Amino acid sequence: MRRLARWSVMALASLALLGVSLPAGAEPSLEEKETARALFREGDEHFREGDFKGALERFAAADDIMNLPTTKIERGRSLMMLGRLIEARDAFVGVGLIPAEDFEPEAQVNARREARELAEQTATRIPTILVEVTGIPEYVPVRVLVDGQEVALSLLRLGVKVDPGKRLLRAEAPDYVTREALVDVKEGESRRITLDLRSLAEVAADPKPKSAAPEKGGEGEEMPSGDGSSSSTWLTVGFVGLGVGVVGMVQGAVFGALTLDRTAALERRCPDGLCSPEDRDTLATAGAYADVSTIGFVVGGVGLGVAVLGLTLGLVSDGDTEVALSLGPDRLSLGGRF
């Protein structure tokens, strides 16, 4: 039933593109009207197929030509389906700003009424972000950006409307380390985020970053810019080395045991070191197992050495540690400044 109603609206809208006149001086040509009708039909096809980006491109082009309630509301629907709720609501509100004709076609009248309803519904779905910047005196100028766009501090404290999804917040001030937070906001949600700034002088005195300030009213991933630490890298190296070391040692032990088993069997069957031709395969296998065991122990030893190094540096690293690690077939050397 709803699909039939939508087809009816589309048919009426296409006919309305023929007969509605625009203000003097803005009347599109016959070629432009025909183009708009074709774009409108194509946009509806893309919308029904779930290609909302393609639908938006065509509805927007038709709306730019005609500027009618029917074209603008379909433009808003496509934006809404793409999650661009702020632009969608602006399109719905824009329908009411189009001057009404004395004898307006029914399709345009219906579009105006539906646009008012959609504007109200969309408003309740748009999330809000409130940002608080701490650790900085009031006299220091600070800039806060949401997805790269600077926002007035007064708006941030009262709440700024954003589209749902992941939003990147950034706070920066002269002589302070820039802070960023990646926040995933849901439809209709209100989130309060705290960005704690550190002065460059404080960082120079204490390079260890402070713990990220907890977000009030939800969880956010706060990321320092230009204030990193190598401790996590060294810990990763340590754990990887530990895994390699354990695997190597296990491999060495297993194949070492197999080598001993094969050697014991040969000693029983080969008195005075004289083996029959049938035992030569067993002898070759024992030799291969011995080689694999040796390689396993060597790799395991190197891995455990790297593990000790990585875990130690990861736990004591203060941001000023410089380390040069050199690995070779017969050596493991360490140098640098601690």
C-alpha positions in Angstrom: 0.0 0.0 0.0 2.8 2.4 0.9 4.6 1.6 -2.3 1.4 2.3 -4.3 1.1 5.6 -2.5 4.7 6.5 -3.2 4.2 5.7 -6.9 1.2 7.9 -7.0 3.1 10.8 -5.4 5.9 10.3 -7.9 3.5 10.4 -10.8 1.8 13.5 -9.5 5.2 15.1 -8.8 6.3 14.4 -12.4 3.2 16.0 -13.7 3.6 18.9 -11.3 7.1 19.6 -12.8 5.3 20.6 -16.0 2.7 23.0 -14.7 4.1 24.9 -11.7 5.5 28.3 -12.4 8.4 29.8 -10.6 8.8 33.5 -9.7 9.5 35.9 -12.5 13.0 35.7 -13.8 13.5 32.1 -12.5 11.4 30.2 -14.9 13.4 27.2 -16.2 13.4 26.5 -19.9 11.5 23.6 -21.5 14.8 21.7 -21.8 15.6 22.2 -18.1 12.1 21.0 -17.1 12.4 17.9 -19.2 15.8 17.2 -17.7 14.4 17.6 -14.2 11.6 15.2 -15.0 14.1 12.6 -16.2 16.3 13.1 -13.2 13.4 12.8 -10.9 12.3 9.4 -12.4 15.9 8.1 -12.3 16.2 9.2 -8.7 13.1 7.3 -7.7 14.5 4.2 -9.4 17.8 4.4 -7.5 15.9 5.1 -4.2 13.8 1.9 -4.6 16.9 -0.1 -5.4 18.6 1.1 -2.2 21.1 3.2 -4.0 20.5 6.3 -1.9 23.7 8.1 -3.0 22.7 7.8 -6.6 19.2 8.9 -5.7 20.5 12.0 -3.9 22.6 13.0 -6.9 19.6 13.0 -9.2 17.0 14.4 -6.8 19.4 17.2 -5.9 20.0 18.1 -9.5 16.3 18.1 -10.2 15.7 20.3 -7.1 18.4 22.7 -8.2 16.5 23.2 -11.5 12.9 23.3 -10.2 13.1 24.2 -6.4 9.7 22.5 -5.8 8.4 20.9 -2.6 8.3 17.5 -4.4 11.9 17.7 -5.5 13.2 19.0 -2.2 11.4 16.5 0.0 12.9 13.6 -2.0 16.3 15.2 -1.7 15.7 15.3 2.1 14.6 11.6 2.1 17.8 10.5 0.4 19.9 12.5 2.8 18.1 10.9 5.7 18.7 7.4 4.4 22.4 8.2 4.1 22.6 9.3 7.8 23.1 12.9 7.0 20.3 14.0 9.3 21.2 17.7 9.6 21.2 18.3 5.9 18.0 16.2 5.6 16.2 18.4 8.1 17.4 21.5 6.4 15.9 20.2 3.2 12.6 19.5 4.9 12.5 22.9 6.5 13.4 24.4 3.1 10.2 23.0 1.7 8.2 25.4 3.8 10.3 28.4 2.6 9.2 27.8 -1.0 6.4 30.4 -1.8 3.1 28.6 -2.3 1.2 29.1 -5.6 -2.5 30.2 -5.6 -3.6 27.0 -7.3 -0.8 24.6 -6.3 -1.1 20.9 -7.5 -2.0 18.3 -4.9 1.4 16.7 -5.1 3.1 19.9 -3.9 0.5 20.4 -1.1 1.0 16.9 0.1 4.8 17.3 0.0 4.6 20.5 2.1 2.5 18.7 4.8 4.8 15.6 4.8 7.9 17.8 5.0 6.7 19.5 8.2 6.2 16.0 9.8 9.6 14.7 8.6 11.3 17.9 9.9 9.9 17.3 13.4 10.8 13.6 13.4 14.3 14.2 12.1 15.0 16.8 14.8 14.5 14.2 17.5 17.0 11.9 15.9 19.9 14.3 15.6 22.5 13.7 18.4 24.1 16.4 20.5 27.7 16.7 21.7 28.8 18.9 24.6 32.6 19.5 25.0 34.5 20.7 28.0 38.1 21.7 27.8 40.1 21.4 31.1 43.7 22.0 32.2 44.0 25.4 30.6 43.5 28.9 32.1 40.5 30.9 30.8 42.7 33.6 29.3 44.4 31.2 26.9 42.6 31.1 23.6 41.5 27.6 22.6 40.1 26.2 19.4 37.8 23.2 19.3 37.1 21.5 16.0 34.5 18.8 15.2 35.4 16.8 12.1 37.8 19.6 11.1 35.2 22.4 11.5 35.9 25.0 14.2 32.9 25.4 16.6 32.3 28.4 19.0 33.1 27.5 22.6 29.7 28.8 23.7 27.9 26.4 21.4 30.1 23.5 22.6 29.1 24.1 26.2 25.4 24.3 25.3 25.6 21.5 22.9 26.3 21.2 19.1 24.2 19.1 16.8 26.1 16.5 14.8 25.2 13.6 12.5 25.2 10.1 14.1 28.4 8.1 13.8 32.0 8.6 14.6 33.0 12.2 15.2 36.5 13.5 15.7 36.9 16.2 18.3 40.1 18.2 18.5 41.2 20.9 21.1 44.3 23.0 20.5 45.8 26.1 22.2 49.2 27.9 22.0 51.9 26.2 24.0 49.7 23.2 24.8 49.7 19.7 23.4 46.8 19.1 21.0 44.2 16.5 22.2 41.8 14.5 20.1 38.9 12.2 20.9 37.1 9.9 18.5 33.5 9.6 19.7 30.8 7.3 18.3 27.4 9.0 18.8 24.0 7.4 18.3 20.8 8.8 17.0 19.0 11.0 19.6 21.9 10.8 22.0 23.4 13.6 24.1 27.1 13.1 24.9 29.5 15.1 27.1 33.2 14.9 26.3 36.1 16.2 28.4 39.4 17.1 26.7 42.2 17.7 29.1 45.1 19.8 27.7 48.7 19.7 29.0 51.2 22.5 28.5 54.4 21.9 26.6 56.4 22.9 29.7 54.5 20.2 31.8 55.3 17.6 29.1 59.0 18.6 29.1 59.1 18.2 32.9 57.1 14.9 32.9 56.9 13.2 29.5 54.6 10.5 30.8 51.1 11.3 29.5 48.3 11.7 32.0 45.5 9.2 31.9 42.8 10.3 29.5 40.1 12.2 31.3 36.9 10.1 31.6 34.1 11.1 29.5 31.0 12.2 31.3 27.9 10.4 30.2 29.5 7.8 28.0 32.8 6.3 26.6 35.1 8.0 24.2 38.5 7.2 22.8 40.8 10.0 23.6 44.0 10.3 21.6 47.0 12.6 22.3 48.6 14.3 19.4 52.4 14.7 19.6 52.6 13.2 23.1 53.2 9.5 22.4 55.1 6.9 24.3 57.2 4.0 23.1 56.2 1.8 26.0 53.3 0.1 24.2 55.6 -0.7 21.2 58.2 -2.3 23.4 55.6 -4.3 25.2 54.3 -5.6 21.9 57.8 -6.6 20.9 58.2 -8.3 24.2 55.0 -10.4 23.9 55.8 -11.3 20.3 59.3 -12.4 21.3 57.8 -14.4 24.2 55.5 -16.2 21.8 58.3 -17.0 19.4 60.6 -18.1 22.2 58.0 -20.5 23.7 57.2 -22.0 20.3 60.9 -22.4 19.5 61.7 -24.1 22.9 58.7 -26.4 22.5 59.9 -27.3 19.0 63.4 -28.0 20.2 62.2 -30.1 23.1 59.8 -32.2 21.0 62.3 -32.9 18.2 65.0 -33.5 20.7 63.0 -36.2 22.3 62.3 -37.8 19.0 66.0 -37.7 18.2 66.9 -39.4 21.4 64.2 -42.1 20.8 65.5 -42.8 17.3 69.1 -42.8 18.6 68.3 -45.3 21.4 66.6 -47.6 18.9 69.6 -47.5 16.6 72.0 -48.3 19.5 70.0 -51.4 20.2 69.9 -52.6 16.6 73.4 -51.5 15.6 76.0 -53.1 17.8 79.5 -51.8 17.3 78.0 -49.0 15.1 77.2 -51.4 12.3 73.7 -50.8 10.9 71.8 -52.8 8.4 70.5 -51.1 5.2 67.0 -51.0 6.6 68.1 -48.8 9.5 69.6 -46.1 7.3 66.3 -44.4 6.9 66.0 -44.3 10.7 69.5 -42.9 11.0 68.7 -40.1 8.4 65.4 -39.3 10.2 67.3 -39.0 13.5 69.8 -36.6 12.0 67.0 -34.4 10.5 65.2 -34.3 13.9 68.4 -33.3 15.6 68.8 -30.4 13.1 65.2 -29.2 13.6 65.7 -29.5 17.4 68.8 -27.3 17.3 67.1 -24.7 15.2 64.1 -24.7 17.6 66.4 -24.1 20.6 68.3 -21.3 18.8 65.1 -19.5 17.7 63.6 -20.0 21.1 66.6 -18.5 22.8 66.6 -15.5 20.6 62.8 -15.0 21.1 63.1 -15.2 24.9 66.0 -12.7 24.8 63.8 -10.3 22.8 60.9 -10.9 25.2 63.0 -10.0 28.2 64.3 -6.9 26.5 60.9 -5.7 25.2 59.0 -6.3 28.4 61.7 -4.6 30.5 61.8 -1.5 28.3 58.1 -1.5 28.0 57.7 -1.3 31.7 60.4 1.3 32.4 60.2 3.4 29.2 59.7 7.1 30.1 59.6 8.6 26.5 63.3 9.5 26.5 64.7 6.0 26.0 66.6 5.4 22.8 67.5 1.8 21.9 69.4 0.2 19.1 68.9 -3.6 18.8 71.1 -5.6 16.5 70.4 -9.3 15.7 72.7 -11.6 13.8 73.2 -15.3 13.3 75.5 -15.5 16.2 74.8 -12.4 18.3 72.2 -10.3 20.0 73.5 -6.8 20.9 71.9 -3.9 22.6 72.9 -0.2 22.6 71.5 3.2 23.2 70.6 5.8 25.8 68.4 4.9 28.8 
